[in-house]
Structures are given as structure tokens and as C-alpha cells.
Amino acid sequence: MGDPAPPAWMAVAARKWLEDAGAIGKDAAGGGDGRRAFNALPLSGVRVALAERGRALCSLRVPAHLTDAEGNWHAGAIAAAMDDVCAAAIMSVEGIIKVSVHYDISYFAPAKHHDEVEMDGRVVDRKGRMTAVTTEVRKKETGELVAIGRQWMTTSRPKGSQGSKL
């Protein structure tokens, strides 16, 4: 991309956000509003290998609660997990979470309950507030392609106004 290296705190924040994505959002006393509950479903058990310089690489074992009657990983759960991986890739270079405004996914092969998959999200371009990202999902053992996603993500707020809302 040719840009100077982003500040180190952005990579640390992106990694932490992705690792914490499975948390329900409760405090030590058991309270909390559960705002992260949606992320907890598709990213339950995620292991982050890398979250820096516009890339987020992680893996997870497909859990039973995200499969259909035949044991296939639900397409919606795949899409939600890919969306979060792309958000972390952006956060690693921009320091903010963005939302999808255009999302295109192609599915190639099913992943089954207990399959370990690897998700590789990458920032590919930036135009103003818009950021283009891609994600590949592959079965870790065989390298077989499960899905490819392409997204444009954006924010409606200037970068400085989101610092405490990550």
C-alpha cells in the first residue's frame, strides 16, 4: 500500500478486539449490556495468529452450534466471522472499526463441524473513508478454499471521534 507503518497501538488494539470478540461483554460482577454477544457466536474459540499492518489472520474449529443438520458451517456464520476479521484488519492500520456498505461472498466448499479453518483478512485499498478488504477462508488441514469475501467498509464519523467506542 506504500503508506508509512501505522502506530503500534493499532495492531495491539486490533489483535485484542479480535481475541475478545468471543466475550459476551460482562464485567467482573456479572453485569454488562451484552453488546458483544453477536460477535461471540461466529468467533467463539478464535485463535489470532496475526493482526497488524492491514492483515488479520486467525483460525477456529467449527463449533456444533454454528452448523446445520448435516454438520455444515452455516453460511451466515461464515459471513459474520469474515466481516469481523476484515474489521480487525482495518483496525490494525486505521485504529477504528468500520461497517460494511458492500459485501460479496463466494462459497466454494462446506466446512464441517470440528474442521479447523483459517481466515485471512487483508486491506487492499483505501479511498477517503472507504476501505476495501478481502477475506479468504480455507480448511487448515487441506488448504481447500471454503469462501472468499470482498467488502467495502466505511465510517460516518471522523477518526478522532471514535477512540473510546472500540
DSSP file (Angstrom, degrees, kcal/mol; ACC not computed):
  #  RESIDUE AA STRUCTURE BP1 BP2  ACC     N-H-->O    O-->H-N    N-H-->O    O-->H-N    TCO  KAPPA ALPHA  PHI   PSI    X-CA   Y-CA   Z-CA
    1    1 A M              0   0    0      0, 0.0   125,-0.1     0, 0.0   123,-0.0   0.000 360.0 360.0 360.0 -18.3    0.0    0.0    0.0
    2    2 A G        +     0   0    0      1,-0.2     3,-0.1     0, 0.0     0, 0.0   0.394 360.0 131.8  79.5  -4.7    3.0    2.3    0.3
    3    3 A D        -     0   0    0      1,-0.1    -1,-0.2     3,-0.0     0, 0.0  -0.439  66.1 -96.4 -77.6 154.4    1.8    4.1    3.4
    4    4 A P        -     0   0    0      0, 0.0    -1,-0.1     0, 0.0     0, 0.0  -0.301  57.1 -79.1 -63.9 157.8    4.1    4.5    6.4
    5    5 A A        -     0   0    0      1,-0.1     3,-0.1    -3,-0.1    88,-0.1  -0.327  51.3-119.8 -58.8 134.4    3.8    1.9    9.2
    6    6 A P        -     0   0    0      0, 0.0    -1,-0.1     0, 0.0     5,-0.1  -0.321  42.4 -78.8 -70.5 160.2    0.8    2.6   11.4
    7    7 A P    >>  -     0   0    0      0, 0.0     3,-1.5     0, 0.0     4,-0.7  -0.293  40.5-119.6 -58.2 145.3    1.4    3.2   15.1
    8    8 A A  H 3> S+     0   0    0      1,-0.3     4,-1.9     2,-0.2     3,-0.4   0.790 108.0  68.8 -58.9 -31.3    2.0    0.0   17.1
    9    9 A W  H 3> S+     0   0    0      1,-0.2     4,-2.6     2,-0.2    -1,-0.3   0.803  92.4  60.6 -62.3 -26.8   -1.1    0.6   19.3
   10   10 A M  H <> S+     0   0    0     -3,-1.5     4,-2.4     2,-0.2    -1,-0.2   0.922 105.8  45.1 -67.3 -43.0   -3.3    0.0   16.3
   11   11 A A  H  X S+     0   0    0     -4,-0.7     4,-2.4    -3,-0.4    -2,-0.2   0.904 114.0  49.9 -65.4 -41.2   -2.1   -3.6   15.8
   12   12 A V  H  X S+     0   0    0     -4,-1.9     4,-2.4     1,-0.2    -2,-0.2   0.923 112.5  47.3 -62.8 -44.4   -2.3   -4.2   19.5
   13   13 A A  H  X S+     0   0    0     -4,-2.6     4,-2.6     2,-0.2    -2,-0.2   0.898 112.0  50.0 -64.7 -41.1   -5.9   -2.9   19.6
   14   14 A A  H  X S+     0   0    0     -4,-2.4     4,-2.3     2,-0.2    -2,-0.2   0.927 112.0  47.2 -64.2 -45.0   -6.9   -4.9   16.5
   15   15 A R  H  X S+     0   0    0     -4,-2.4     4,-2.8    36,-0.4     5,-0.2   0.931 114.1  47.2 -61.8 -46.2   -5.5   -8.2   18.0
   16   16 A K  H  X S+     0   0    0     -4,-2.4     4,-2.6     1,-0.2    -2,-0.2   0.911 111.0  51.7 -63.0 -42.7   -7.2   -7.6   21.3
   17   17 A W  H  < S+     0   0    0     -4,-2.6     4,-0.5     1,-0.2    -1,-0.2   0.924 113.4  44.3 -60.9 -44.5  -10.5   -6.7   19.7
   18   18 A L  H >< S+     0   0    0     -4,-2.3     3,-0.8     1,-0.2     4,-0.3   0.911 114.8  48.0 -68.3 -42.8  -10.4   -9.9   17.6
   19   19 A E  H >< S+     0   0    0     -4,-2.8     3,-0.6     1,-0.2    -2,-0.2   0.868 115.2  46.0 -64.8 -35.7   -9.3  -12.1   20.6
   20   20 A D  G >< S+     0   0    0     -4,-2.6     3,-2.6    -5,-0.2    -1,-0.2   0.496  83.3  99.6 -83.8  -3.4  -12.0  -10.6   22.8
   21   21 A A  G <  S+     0   0    0     -3,-0.8    -1,-0.2    -4,-0.5    22,-0.2   0.763  78.2  57.1 -58.7 -25.0  -14.7  -10.9   20.1
   22   22 A G  G <  S+     0   0    0     -3,-0.6    -1,-0.3    -4,-0.3     2,-0.1   0.535  84.0 106.8 -82.4  -5.1  -16.0  -14.1   21.8
   23   23 A A    <   -     0   0    0     -3,-2.6    17,-0.2     1,-0.1    16,-0.1  -0.462  67.0-141.8 -74.8 146.2  -16.6  -12.3   25.0
   24   24 A I        -     0   0    0     -2,-0.1    12,-0.6    15,-0.1    13,-0.5   0.662  43.1-108.6 -82.8 -17.6  -20.2  -11.6   26.0
   25   25 A G        +     0   0    0      1,-0.3     9,-1.0    11,-0.2     8,-0.4   0.832  65.6 144.9  94.8  35.2  -19.5   -8.2   27.4
   26   26 A K        -     0   0    0      6,-0.2    -1,-0.3     7,-0.1     6,-0.3  -0.803  40.6-133.9-104.9 148.8  -20.0   -8.7   31.2
   27   27 A D    >   -     0   0    0      4,-1.7     3,-2.1    -2,-0.3    -1,-0.0  -0.308  40.7 -85.7 -88.2-179.4  -18.0   -7.1   33.9
   28   28 A A  T 3  S+     0   0    0      1,-0.3    -1,-0.1     2,-0.1    -2,-0.0   0.781 128.6  55.7 -59.9 -28.9  -16.4   -8.9   36.9
   29   29 A A  T 3  S-     0   0    0      1,-0.0    -1,-0.3     0, 0.0     3,-0.1   0.459 120.8-106.6 -84.7   0.2  -19.7   -8.6   38.9
   30   30 A G  S <  S+     0   0    0     -3,-2.1    -2,-0.1     1,-0.2    -1,-0.0   0.450  84.1 117.4  90.2  -0.4  -21.6  -10.3   36.1
   31   31 A G        +     0   0    0     -5,-0.0    -4,-1.7     2,-0.0    -1,-0.2  -0.074  25.8 112.1 -84.4-167.8  -23.3   -7.2   34.9
   32   32 A G        -     0   0    0     -6,-0.3    -6,-0.2     1,-0.1    -7,-0.1  -0.444  69.6 -96.7 120.9 165.0  -23.0   -5.6   31.5
   33   33 A D        -     0   0    0     -8,-0.4    -7,-0.1    -2,-0.2    -1,-0.1   0.486  44.1-127.2 -99.6  -2.8  -25.1   -5.0   28.5
   34   34 A G    >   +     0   0    0     -9,-1.0     3,-2.3    -3,-0.1     4,-0.3   0.722  53.7 151.7  69.0  20.7  -24.0   -7.9   26.4
   35   35 A R  T 3  S+     0   0    0    -10,-0.3     3,-0.5     1,-0.3     4,-0.2   0.774  70.4  51.8 -57.3 -27.5  -23.2   -5.7   23.4
   36   36 A R  T 3> S+     0   0    0    -12,-0.6     4,-1.6     1,-0.2     3,-0.3   0.380  77.6 103.6 -91.0   5.4  -20.6   -8.2   22.1
   37   37 A A  H <> S+     0   0    0     -3,-2.3     4,-0.9   -13,-0.5    -1,-0.2   0.860  76.5  55.6 -58.0 -37.7  -22.9  -11.2   22.3
   38   38 A F  H >4 S+     0   0    0     -3,-0.5     3,-0.8    -4,-0.3    -1,-0.2   0.922 108.2  47.9 -61.6 -44.0  -23.4  -11.2   18.5
   39   39 A N  H 3> S+     0   0    0     -3,-0.3     4,-1.6     1,-0.2    -1,-0.2   0.798 101.0  67.5 -65.8 -28.1  -19.6  -11.4   17.9
   40   40 A A  H 3< S+     0   0    0     -4,-1.6     4,-0.4   -17,-0.2    -1,-0.2   0.820  95.5  56.8 -64.4 -30.3  -19.4  -14.2   20.5
   41   41 A L  T X< S+     0   0    0     -4,-0.9     3,-0.9    -3,-0.8    -1,-0.2   0.990 113.5  31.2 -68.8 -60.9  -21.4  -16.6   18.2
   42   42 A P  T 34 S+     0   0    0      0, 0.0    -1,-0.2     0, 0.0    -2,-0.2   0.757 126.7  42.6 -73.4 -21.0  -19.3  -16.7   15.0
   43   43 A L  T >< S+     0   0    0     -4,-1.6     3,-2.1   -22,-0.2   -21,-0.2   0.210  74.8 142.4-110.2  15.6  -15.9  -16.1   16.6
   44   44 A S  T <  S+     0   0    0     -3,-0.9    17,-0.2    -4,-0.4    -4,-0.1  -0.397  79.1   8.6 -58.5 121.4  -16.3  -18.4   19.6
   45   45 A G  T 3  S+     0   0    0      1,-0.2    -1,-0.3    -2,-0.2    16,-0.2   0.596  88.4 166.6  84.0  12.4  -12.9  -20.1   20.2
   46   46 A V    <   -     0   0    0     -3,-2.1     2,-0.5   -28,-0.1    -1,-0.2  -0.316  23.1-155.6 -63.1 142.0  -11.0  -17.9   17.7
   47   47 A R  E     -A   59   0A   0     12,-2.9    12,-2.4    -2,-0.0     2,-0.6  -0.985   9.4-145.7-120.0 120.1   -7.2  -18.0   17.8
   48   48 A V  E     +A   58   0A   0     -2,-0.5    10,-0.2    10,-0.2     3,-0.1  -0.755  23.6 171.9 -92.3 122.1   -5.4  -15.0   16.4
   49   49 A A  E    S+     0   0A   0      8,-2.5     2,-0.3    -2,-0.6     9,-0.2   0.771  72.1   1.4 -92.1 -33.4   -2.1  -15.6   14.7
   50   50 A L  E     +A   57   0A   0      7,-2.0     7,-2.8   -35,-0.0    -1,-0.4  -0.982  48.3 169.0-157.9 138.8   -1.6  -12.0   13.3
   51   51 A A  E     +A   56   0A   0     -2,-0.3   -36,-0.4     5,-0.2     2,-0.3  -0.602  47.5  99.5-151.6  86.4   -3.4   -8.7   13.4
   52   52 A E  E >   +A   55   0A   0      3,-2.0     3,-1.3    -2,-0.1    41,-0.1  -0.986  64.8  20.8-165.1 156.5   -1.1   -6.0   12.0
   53   53 A R  T 3  S-     0   0    0     39,-0.6    40,-0.1    -2,-0.3    70,-0.1   0.811 130.3 -46.3  49.9  40.7   -0.3   -3.8    9.0
   54   54 A G  T 3  S+     0   0    0     35,-0.4    69,-2.8     1,-0.2     2,-0.4   0.684 118.1 101.7  81.7  18.4   -3.7   -4.3    7.4
   55   55 A R  E <   -AB  52 122A   0     -3,-1.3    -3,-2.0    67,-0.2     2,-0.4  -0.998  44.5-173.0-137.3 139.8   -3.9   -8.0    7.9
   56   56 A A  E     -AB  51 121A   0     65,-2.6    65,-3.2    -2,-0.4     2,-0.5  -0.986   9.7-179.2-130.4 122.0   -5.8  -10.3   10.3
   57   57 A L  E     +AB  50 120A   0     -7,-2.8    -8,-2.5    -2,-0.4    -7,-2.0  -0.983  16.4 146.6-124.1 122.4   -5.0  -14.0   10.3
   58   58 A C  E     -AB  48 119A   0     61,-2.4    61,-3.4    -2,-0.5     2,-0.3  -0.946  27.5-148.2-149.3 168.5   -6.8  -16.3   12.6
   59   59 A S  E     +AB  47 118A   0    -12,-2.4   -12,-2.9    -2,-0.3     2,-0.3  -0.943  12.2 177.0-137.6 159.6   -8.2  -19.8   12.9
   60   60 A L  E     - B   0 117A   0     57,-2.0    57,-3.0    -2,-0.3     2,-0.5  -0.981  31.6-117.4-157.2 156.9  -11.1  -21.6   14.7
   61   61 A R  E     - B   0 116A   0     -2,-0.3    55,-0.2    55,-0.2    54,-0.1  -0.867  44.2-108.3 -96.3 127.3  -12.6  -25.0   14.9
   62   62 A V        -     0   0    0     53,-2.9    52,-2.5    -2,-0.5     2,-0.2  -0.371  37.9-141.1 -61.2 117.6  -16.2  -25.0   13.6
   63   63 A P    >   -     0   0    0      0, 0.0     3,-1.6     0, 0.0    -1,-0.1  -0.488  14.4-120.1 -83.4 153.4  -18.4  -25.4   16.6
   64   64 A A  G >  S+     0   0    0      1,-0.3     3,-1.8     2,-0.2     7,-0.1   0.842 108.5  64.8 -58.3 -37.3  -21.6  -27.5   16.6
   65   65 A H  G 3  S+     0   0    0      1,-0.3    -1,-0.3   -24,-0.1    -3,-0.0   0.581 100.9  52.3 -69.8  -6.1  -23.9  -24.6   17.4
   66   66 A L  G <  S+     0   0    0     -3,-1.6     8,-3.0     5,-0.1     2,-0.3   0.085  96.1  89.7-112.6  22.7  -23.0  -22.9   14.1
   67   67 A T  B <   -F   73   0B   0     -3,-1.8     6,-0.2     6,-0.3     2,-0.1  -0.796  67.9-126.6-118.1 161.6  -23.8  -25.9   11.9
   68   68 A D    >   -     0   0    0      4,-2.0     3,-2.0    -2,-0.3    -1,-0.1  -0.200  49.2 -77.4 -91.1-171.6  -26.9  -27.2   10.1
   69   69 A A  T 3  S+     0   0    0      1,-0.3    -1,-0.0     2,-0.1    -2,-0.0   0.748 133.0  51.1 -62.2 -24.8  -28.5  -30.7   10.4
   70   70 A E  T 3  S-     0   0    0      2,-0.1    -1,-0.3    42,-0.0    -3,-0.0   0.400 121.2-106.6 -91.9   2.0  -25.8  -32.1    8.0
   71   71 A G  S <  S+     0   0    0     -3,-2.0    42,-2.1     1,-0.3     2,-0.3   0.604  70.9 145.6  84.4  12.0  -23.0  -30.6   10.1
   72   72 A N  B     -G  112   0C   0     40,-0.2    -4,-2.0     1,-0.1    -1,-0.3  -0.643  58.4-107.5 -83.7 139.5  -22.1  -27.9    7.7
   73   73 A W  B     -F   67   0B   0     38,-3.4    -6,-0.3    -2,-0.3    38,-0.2  -0.492  45.7-107.4 -61.9 125.7  -20.9  -24.5    9.0
   74   74 A H     >  -     0   0    0     -8,-3.0     4,-2.1    -2,-0.2     3,-0.2  -0.302  16.3-133.0 -60.5 136.8  -23.8  -22.0    8.3
   75   75 A A  H  > S+     0   0    0      1,-0.2     4,-2.5     2,-0.2     5,-0.1   0.868 107.1  53.7 -59.0 -38.1  -23.2  -19.6    5.5
   76   76 A G  H  > S+     0   0    0      2,-0.2     4,-2.3     1,-0.2    -1,-0.2   0.872 107.6  49.9 -66.5 -36.3  -24.4  -16.7    7.7
   77   77 A A  H  > S+     0   0    0      2,-0.2     4,-2.3     1,-0.2    -1,-0.2   0.879 110.4  50.6 -68.7 -37.4  -21.9  -17.6   10.5
   78   78 A I  H  X S+     0   0    0     -4,-2.1     4,-2.7     2,-0.2    -2,-0.2   0.944 111.1  48.9 -61.8 -47.6  -19.1  -17.7    7.9
   79   79 A A  H  X S+     0   0    0     -4,-2.5     4,-2.2     1,-0.2    -2,-0.2   0.900 111.7  48.5 -60.5 -42.9  -20.2  -14.3    6.7
   80   80 A A  H  X S+     0   0    0     -4,-2.3     4,-1.9     2,-0.2    -1,-0.2   0.909 112.5  47.9 -65.9 -41.8  -20.3  -12.8   10.2
   81   81 A A  H  X S+     0   0    0     -4,-2.3     4,-2.1     1,-0.2    -2,-0.2   0.919 112.1  49.7 -64.3 -43.1  -16.9  -14.2   11.1
   82   82 A M  H  X S+     0   0    0     -4,-2.7     4,-2.3     1,-0.2    -2,-0.2   0.891 107.9  54.5 -62.3 -39.6  -15.3  -12.9    7.8
   83   83 A D  H  X S+     0   0    0     -4,-2.2     4,-2.1     1,-0.2    -1,-0.2   0.911 109.4  47.0 -60.4 -44.0  -16.8   -9.5    8.5
   84   84 A D  H  X S+     0   0    0     -4,-1.9     4,-2.1     2,-0.2    -1,-0.2   0.875 109.7  52.9 -67.9 -37.2  -15.2   -9.3   11.9
   85   85 A V  H  X S+     0   0    0     -4,-2.1     4,-2.0     2,-0.2    -2,-0.2   0.910 110.4  48.4 -64.2 -41.2  -11.8  -10.5   10.5
   86   86 A C  H  X S+     0   0    0     -4,-2.3     4,-2.2     2,-0.2    -2,-0.2   0.900 108.6  53.7 -64.8 -40.0  -12.0   -7.7    7.9
   87   87 A A  H  X S+     0   0    0     -4,-2.1     4,-2.5     1,-0.2    -2,-0.2   0.897 109.0  49.1 -61.1 -39.8  -12.9   -5.1   10.6
   88   88 A A  H  X S+     0   0    0     -4,-2.1     4,-1.8     2,-0.2    -1,-0.2   0.881 107.4  54.5 -67.8 -37.9   -9.8   -6.2   12.6
   89   89 A A  H  < S+     0   0    0     -4,-2.0     4,-0.4     2,-0.2   -35,-0.4   0.921 111.9  44.8 -60.2 -43.3   -7.6   -5.9    9.5
   90   90 A I  H >X S+     0   0    0     -4,-2.2     4,-2.5     1,-0.2     3,-1.7   0.927 109.5  55.2 -65.5 -44.8   -8.8   -2.3    9.1
   91   91 A M  H 3X S+     0   0    0     -4,-2.5     4,-1.8     1,-0.3    -1,-0.2   0.835  98.0  64.6 -58.0 -32.5   -8.4   -1.5   12.7
   92   92 A S  H 3< S+     0   0    0     -4,-1.8   -39,-0.6     1,-0.2    -1,-0.3   0.701 118.4  23.4 -67.7 -18.2   -4.7   -2.6   12.6
   93   93 A V  H <4 S+     0   0    0     -3,-1.7    -2,-0.2    -4,-0.4    -1,-0.2   0.577 134.3  33.2-119.0 -17.3   -3.9    0.2   10.2
   94   94 A E  H  < S-     0   0    0     -4,-2.5    -3,-0.2     2,-0.2    -2,-0.2   0.598  90.0-132.5-115.6 -16.2   -6.6    2.8   10.9
   95   95 A G  S  < S+     0   0    0     -4,-1.8     2,-0.3    -5,-0.5    -4,-0.2   0.596  73.9  88.2  77.4  10.3   -7.3    2.4   14.6
   96   96 A I  S    S-     0   0    0     -6,-0.2     2,-0.4    -9,-0.1    -1,-0.2  -0.936  75.4-117.0-137.2 159.8  -11.1    2.3   14.1
   97   97 A I        -     0   0    0     -2,-0.3     2,-0.3    65,-0.1    -9,-0.1  -0.826  33.3-164.5 -93.9 134.6  -13.9   -0.2   13.5
   98   98 A K        -     0   0    0     -2,-0.4     2,-0.3   -11,-0.1    57,-0.2  -0.749  12.0-127.0-115.0 165.9  -15.8    0.3   10.2
   99   99 A V  E     -C  154   0A   0     55,-2.7    55,-2.6    -2,-0.3     2,-0.2  -0.833  28.2-103.3-113.4 152.4  -19.1   -1.1    9.0
  100  100 A S  E     +C  153   0A   0     -2,-0.3    53,-0.2    53,-0.2     3,-0.1  -0.511  35.1 169.2 -74.3 135.8  -19.8   -2.9    5.7
  101  101 A V  E    S+     0   0A   0     51,-2.9     2,-0.3     1,-0.4    52,-0.2   0.514  78.3  21.9-117.5 -17.8  -21.5   -1.0    3.0
  102  102 A H  E     +C  152   0A   0     50,-1.5    50,-2.2     2,-0.0    -1,-0.4  -0.944  69.3 177.5-148.6 130.1  -21.0   -3.6    0.2
  103  103 A Y  E     +C  151   0A   0     -2,-0.3     2,-0.4    48,-0.2    48,-0.2  -0.989   4.3 179.1-140.4 125.1  -20.3   -7.3    0.9
  104  104 A D  E     -C  150   0A   0     46,-2.6    46,-2.7    -2,-0.4     2,-0.4  -0.993   6.7-177.3-129.4 124.7  -19.8  -10.0   -1.7
  105  105 A I  E     -C  149   0A   0     -2,-0.4     2,-0.5    44,-0.2    44,-0.2  -0.975  11.8-164.0-126.0 135.8  -19.1  -13.6   -0.8
  106  106 A S  E     -C  148   0A   0     42,-2.7    42,-2.3    -2,-0.4     2,-0.4  -0.980  13.1-151.9-114.0 129.3  -18.5  -16.6   -2.9
  107  107 A Y  E     +C  147   0A   0     -2,-0.5    40,-0.3    40,-0.2    39,-0.1  -0.858  20.5 169.2-103.0 134.8  -18.8  -20.1   -1.3
  108  108 A F        +     0   0    0     38,-3.1    38,-0.2    -2,-0.4    39,-0.2   0.770  62.1   1.5-113.9 -40.8  -16.7  -22.9   -2.7
  109  109 A A  S    S-     0   0    0     37,-1.1    -1,-0.4    35,-0.1     2,-0.1  -0.993  73.9-105.1-151.0 148.4  -16.8  -25.9   -0.3
  110  110 A P        -     0   0    0      0, 0.0     2,-0.4     0, 0.0   -36,-0.1  -0.468  22.0-146.4 -75.4 148.2  -18.5  -26.6    3.0
  111  111 A A        -     0   0    0    -38,-0.2   -38,-3.4    -2,-0.1     2,-0.2  -0.938  22.7-145.8-107.0 139.8  -16.6  -26.7    6.3
  112  112 A K  B >   -G   72   0C   0     -2,-0.4     3,-2.4   -40,-0.2   -50,-0.3  -0.580  30.2 -72.4-105.8 163.7  -18.0  -29.2    8.7
  113  113 A H  T 3  S+     0   0    0    -42,-2.1    -1,-0.1     1,-0.3     3,-0.1  -0.314 122.6  17.8 -50.5 132.9  -18.3  -29.4   12.5
  114  114 A H  T 3  S+     0   0    0    -52,-2.5    -1,-0.3     1,-0.3     2,-0.1   0.188  91.1 132.3  81.4 -12.0  -14.8  -29.9   14.0
  115  115 A D    <   -     0   0    0     -3,-2.4   -53,-2.9   -54,-0.1     2,-0.6  -0.460  55.7-133.1 -64.1 140.2  -13.0  -28.7   10.8
  116  116 A E  E     -B   61   0A   0    -55,-0.2    24,-2.9    -2,-0.1    25,-0.5  -0.867  27.9-169.7 -94.6 127.5  -10.3  -26.2   11.6
  117  117 A V  E     -BD  60 139A   0    -57,-3.0   -57,-2.0    -2,-0.6     2,-0.4  -0.846  14.9-145.1-117.2 153.7  -10.5  -23.2    9.3
  118  118 A E  E     -BD  59 138A   0     20,-3.0    20,-2.3    -2,-0.3     2,-0.5  -0.969   9.9-160.0-118.1 133.1   -8.1  -20.3    8.8
  119  119 A M  E     -BD  58 137A   0    -61,-3.4   -61,-2.4    -2,-0.4     2,-0.6  -0.960   5.0-170.9-115.9 126.1   -9.4  -16.8    7.9
  120  120 A D  E     -BD  57 136A   0     16,-2.5    16,-1.7    -2,-0.5     2,-0.4  -0.923   5.1-174.5-122.9 103.9   -7.1  -14.3    6.3
  121  121 A G  E     -BD  56 135A   0    -65,-3.2   -65,-2.6    -2,-0.6     2,-0.4  -0.824   5.9-178.7-102.0 137.0   -8.4  -10.7    6.0
  122  122 A R  E     -BD  55 134A   0     12,-2.7    12,-2.3    -2,-0.4     2,-0.4  -0.996  29.2-128.6-139.1 138.0   -6.4   -8.1    4.2
  123  123 A V  E     + D   0 133A   0    -69,-2.8    10,-0.3    -2,-0.4     3,-0.1  -0.714  29.1 174.1 -77.3 129.3   -6.8   -4.4    3.5
  124  124 A V  E     -     0   0A   0      8,-3.0     2,-0.3    -2,-0.4     9,-0.2   0.654  57.9  -5.0-113.2 -21.7   -6.4   -3.9   -0.3
  125  125 A D  E     - D   0 132A   0      7,-1.4     7,-2.9     2,-0.0     2,-0.4  -0.978  51.3-148.7-166.5 156.8   -7.2   -0.2   -0.9
  126  126 A R  E     + D   0 131A   0     -2,-0.3     2,-0.4     5,-0.2     5,-0.2  -1.000  11.2 177.6-134.9 134.3   -8.4    2.9    0.8
  127  127 A K  E >   - D   0 130A   0      3,-2.8     3,-2.3    -2,-0.4     2,-0.2  -0.878  65.2 -61.1-135.1 100.2  -10.4    5.8   -0.8
  128  128 A G  T 3  S-     0   0    0     -2,-0.4    -1,-0.1     1,-0.3     0, 0.0  -0.440 121.8 -12.5  61.5-126.1  -11.3    8.5    1.7
  129  129 A R  T 3  S+     0   0    0     -2,-0.2    26,-0.4    -3,-0.1     2,-0.3   0.533 121.7  93.5 -82.3  -6.7  -13.4    7.0    4.4
  130  130 A M  E <   -D  127   0A   0     -3,-2.3    -3,-2.8    24,-0.2     2,-0.4  -0.684  54.3-171.0 -91.5 139.6  -13.9    3.8    2.4
  131  131 A T  E     -DE 126 153A   0     22,-2.6    22,-2.8    -2,-0.3     2,-0.4  -0.998  13.0-145.6-131.1 129.7  -11.6    0.8    2.8
  132  132 A A  E     +DE 125 152A   0     -7,-2.9    -8,-3.0    -2,-0.4    -7,-1.4  -0.807  25.6 174.3 -94.4 133.3  -11.6   -2.3    0.5
  133  133 A V  E     -DE 123 151A   0     18,-2.3    18,-2.7    -2,-0.4     2,-0.3  -0.947  16.1-158.7-135.8 155.4  -10.9   -5.6    2.2
  134  134 A T  E     -DE 122 150A   0    -12,-2.3   -12,-2.7    -2,-0.3     2,-0.4  -0.951   4.0-164.3-129.8 154.3  -10.8   -9.3    1.2
  135  135 A T  E     -DE 121 149A   0     14,-2.3    14,-2.8    -2,-0.3     2,-0.4  -0.996   2.5-164.1-138.5 134.3  -11.0  -12.4    3.3
  136  136 A E  E     -DE 120 148A   0    -16,-1.7   -16,-2.5    -2,-0.4     2,-0.5  -0.957   5.4-161.4-112.5 137.4  -10.2  -16.0    2.3
  137  137 A V  E     +DE 119 147A   0     10,-2.8     9,-3.3    -2,-0.4    10,-1.5  -0.983  18.2 171.4-117.6 125.3  -11.4  -18.9    4.4
  138  138 A R  E     -DE 118 145A   0    -20,-2.3   -20,-3.0    -2,-0.5     2,-0.4  -0.948  41.5-104.7-131.6 151.1   -9.6  -22.2    4.0
  139  139 A K  E  >  -D  117   0A   0      5,-2.6     4,-2.8    -2,-0.3   -22,-0.3  -0.650  32.9-142.7 -71.0 127.2   -9.6  -25.6    5.7
  140  140 A K  T  4 S+     0   0    0    -24,-2.9    -1,-0.2    -2,-0.4   -23,-0.1   0.876  93.2  49.7 -65.2 -39.6   -6.4  -25.5    7.7
  141  141 A E  T  4 S+     0   0    0    -25,-0.5    -1,-0.2     1,-0.2   -24,-0.1   0.893 128.6  17.9 -68.6 -40.4   -5.5  -29.2    7.2
  142  142 A T  T  4 S-     0   0    0      2,-0.1    -2,-0.2    -3,-0.0    -1,-0.2   0.637  91.4-126.6-108.5 -18.2   -6.0  -29.3    3.4
  143  143 A G     <  +     0   0    0     -4,-2.8    -3,-0.1     1,-0.3     2,-0.1   0.497  51.8 160.3  79.8   3.5   -5.9  -25.7    2.3
  144  144 A E        -     0   0    0     -5,-0.2    -5,-2.6     1,-0.1     2,-0.4  -0.368  44.9-114.3 -62.8 134.3   -9.2  -26.2    0.5
  145  145 A L  E     + E   0 138A   0     -7,-0.2    -7,-0.3     1,-0.2     3,-0.1  -0.557  36.5 173.5 -73.8 125.6  -11.0  -22.9   -0.2
  146  146 A V  E     -     0   0A   0     -9,-3.3   -38,-3.1     1,-0.4   -37,-1.1   0.837  63.5 -18.7 -95.5 -48.0  -14.3  -22.5    1.7
  147  147 A A  E     -CE 107 137A   0    -10,-1.5   -10,-2.8   -40,-0.3     2,-0.4  -0.994  46.1-150.1-160.0 154.4  -15.1  -18.9    0.9
  148  148 A I  E     -CE 106 136A   0    -42,-2.3   -42,-2.7    -2,-0.3     2,-0.4  -1.000  18.9-167.9-127.7 133.2  -13.8  -15.6   -0.4
  149  149 A G  E     -CE 105 135A   0    -14,-2.8   -14,-2.3    -2,-0.4     2,-0.4  -0.954   8.0-168.4-123.5 143.9  -15.3  -12.3    0.6
  150  150 A R  E     +CE 104 134A   0    -46,-2.7   -46,-2.6    -2,-0.4     2,-0.3  -0.998  18.1 173.3-128.1 132.7  -14.8   -8.8   -0.8
  151  151 A Q  E     -CE 103 133A   0    -18,-2.7   -18,-2.3    -2,-0.4     2,-0.5  -0.964  31.9-148.4-139.1 152.9  -16.1   -5.8    1.1
  152  152 A W  E     -CE 102 132A   0    -50,-2.2   -51,-2.9    -2,-0.3   -50,-1.5  -0.994  29.2-173.1-111.0 129.9  -16.1   -2.0    1.2
  153  153 A M  E     +CE 100 131A   0    -22,-2.8   -22,-2.6    -2,-0.5     2,-0.3  -0.920   6.4 171.5-124.2 150.9  -16.3   -0.7    4.7
  154  154 A T  E     -C   99   0A   0    -55,-2.6   -55,-2.7    -2,-0.3     2,-0.4  -0.911  24.3-137.0-148.0 171.5  -16.7    2.8    5.9
  155  155 A T        -     0   0    0    -26,-0.4   -57,-0.1    -2,-0.3     4,-0.1  -0.979   6.7-153.5-131.5 148.1  -17.3    5.1    8.9
  156  156 A S  S    S+     0   0    0     -2,-0.4    -1,-0.1     2,-0.1   -58,-0.0   0.463  78.9  69.7 -97.3  -3.0  -19.6    8.0    9.1
  157  157 A R  S    S-     0   0    0    -28,-0.1     5,-0.1     1,-0.0    -2,-0.0  -0.865  91.6-101.9-114.9 148.7  -17.5    9.7   11.8
  158  158 A P    >   -     0   0    0      0, 0.0     3,-1.8     0, 0.0     4,-0.3  -0.327  41.0-107.7 -60.9 151.3  -14.1   11.3   11.6
  159  159 A K  G >  S+     0   0    0      1,-0.3     3,-1.5     2,-0.2     4,-0.3   0.850 115.0  58.0 -50.7 -43.5  -11.3    9.1   13.0
  160  160 A G  G 3  S+     0   0    0      1,-0.3     3,-0.4     2,-0.1    -1,-0.3   0.671  97.1  62.4 -66.2 -17.6  -10.8   11.2   16.2
  161  161 A S  G <  S+     0   0    0     -3,-1.8    -1,-0.3     1,-0.2    -2,-0.2   0.502  98.5  54.3 -89.3  -2.4  -14.4   10.8   17.3
  162  162 A Q    X   +     0   0    0     -3,-1.5     3,-2.3    -4,-0.3     4,-0.2   0.477  69.2 110.4-108.3  -2.5  -14.4    7.0   17.8
  163  163 A G  G >  S+     0   0    0     -3,-0.4     3,-0.5    -4,-0.3    -1,-0.1   0.778  84.6  37.7 -46.4 -42.6  -11.4    6.5   20.1
  164  164 A S  G 3  S+     0   0    0      1,-0.2    -1,-0.3    -3,-0.1    -2,-0.1   0.435 105.8  68.7 -93.3   2.4  -13.4    5.4   23.2
  165  165 A K  G <         0   0    0     -3,-2.3    -1,-0.2     1,-0.2    -2,-0.2   0.234 360.0 360.0-105.8  14.0  -16.1    3.4   21.4
  166  166 A L    <         0   0    0     -3,-0.5    -1,-0.2    -4,-0.2    -2,-0.1   0.509 360.0 360.0 -72.1 360.0  -14.0    0.5   20.2
